[in-house]
Amino acid sequence: MFKTIKNAFKTPDVRKRLLYTLLLIVVFRFGCYITVPGVDSIALNDAMGNTNGIAGLIDIISGGAFSRFSVFAMSITPYITASIVIQLLAMIIPALERLTKEGGEVGRQKINKYTKILTIILALVEGIGLYLSYKSAGIFVDDSFLTGALVVTGLVTGTSILMWLGEQITAKGIGNGISLLIFIGIISGLPSLLTTLWGLIMPEAGFSTTGLLTSIGIVIGAIILVAGVVFVQQAERRVPVQYSKKVVGRKMVGAQSTHIPLKLAMAGVMPVIFASSFMTFPAMIIQIFVPDIANQTGFLAGLYNFSIATSTSNVGIGYSIANALVYLLLIIGFTFFYTYATFNPAEVSNNIKKNGGFIPGIRAGKPTTQYLSSIISKLTWFGGLFLAIIAIIPMLLRFTNLNIAFGGTSILIVVGVALETVQQLESQLAMRHYKGFLEK
């Protein structure tokens, strides 16, 4: 990986993309410290002293922007939610499905446009919800309509800027812009994690052997999790494909053997991101209509506690167990959804047949489609269960006295995005290498 980065800085075009990406990341981190207009900074420090529940999860993803109530406080979560909604609607509405599958570049631009519009609407709803939720906390300079409009406008503008930054990184930089912004937001919490581990080793009473062993256990556990994620993300099932001899122009092309690489976790970390956003969305909506829901009882309060159990243990073990089960099912469901949205066995089978190919021992056509579907189903079950287990097991730490911001979800996102970015970097280098070779 380090050799790849070193070679990237030696290649002018790739170096320019890297520097452009780093520049936009700096802009993102700078914006995390710009407080929304109309917020009382002194009252904010008192109110945000302990972010928990849905606020804690958003704060992790936003890189601490939420606890500072900055213009990037809502992070990119409205865009993620909008993407989920549009993709789900594409499965129901025929017109959207045609745009997704047959629209080409024009269709992609229209889908992107619809996603942006829905993002602004969701950001507006979430911004109003945040304002109403923290209005009673006294963190704003006054309760006037003008102040509320200023706060909500600042939050929506921040999300719009993040959406634009993500698009620019994807188009002119390296890696997936939206994923990179989430990645940077999470790893910005590393200093806090190191401080927590140091506090276990050297508490106020002095050196603690128990704290040292606990810290070593946490580090070893994190290394094992990272190694497991890397192994599953990189592992693949290679399906052999044989192409018979055929005439191309005036030449006879000989038989060729190749393979179709099918990854264990074809969907990457997107199912985890989707499931996290889906689980926390009810809490955001409830907070809009019932700002003090955390102090109430009843059905809405139960739904709220169930929704935030992904990111806190203060709601009771019953809510946490129910949340973990639903969270597991959602991750598996989104894994199947995202995998089949990106890999169509019937389409791959038809392409193999058109090019005169076949899978050894499998007849071309429908049998090939069934064979590929069977393999994809098994791989997706394994990948989905792996993602779900990795995301859920670290949730048990919340029932201890440890205050560790990095959970399984964070590790999955960080490792997955890092691998994806390095792969794109290698692809850029390979493309420049072959381009230079052909020009010579």
Secondary structure, 3 states (H helix, E strand, C coil): CHHHHHHHHHCHHHHHHHHHHHHHHHHHHHHCCCECCCECHHHHHHHCCCCCHHHHHHHHHCCCCCCCCECCCCCCHHHHHHHHHHHHHHCCCHHHHHHHHHCHHHHHHHHHHHHHHHHHHHHHHHHHHHHHHHHCCCCECCCCHHHHHHHHHHHHHHHHHHHHHHHHHHHHCCCCHHHHHHHHHHHCCHHHHHHHHHHHHCCCCCCCHHHHHHHHHHHHHHHHHHHHHHHHHHCEEEEEEEECCEEECCEEECCEEEEEEEECCCCCCHHHHHHHHHHHHHHHHHHHHCCCHHHCCCHHHHHHHHHHCCCCCCCCHHHHHHHHHHHHHHHHHHHHHHHHHHCCHHHHHHHHHHCCEECCCCCCCHHHHHHHHHHHHHHHHHHHHHHHHHHHHHHHHHHCCCCCCCCHHHHHHHHHHHHHHHHHHHHHHHHHHHHHHHHC
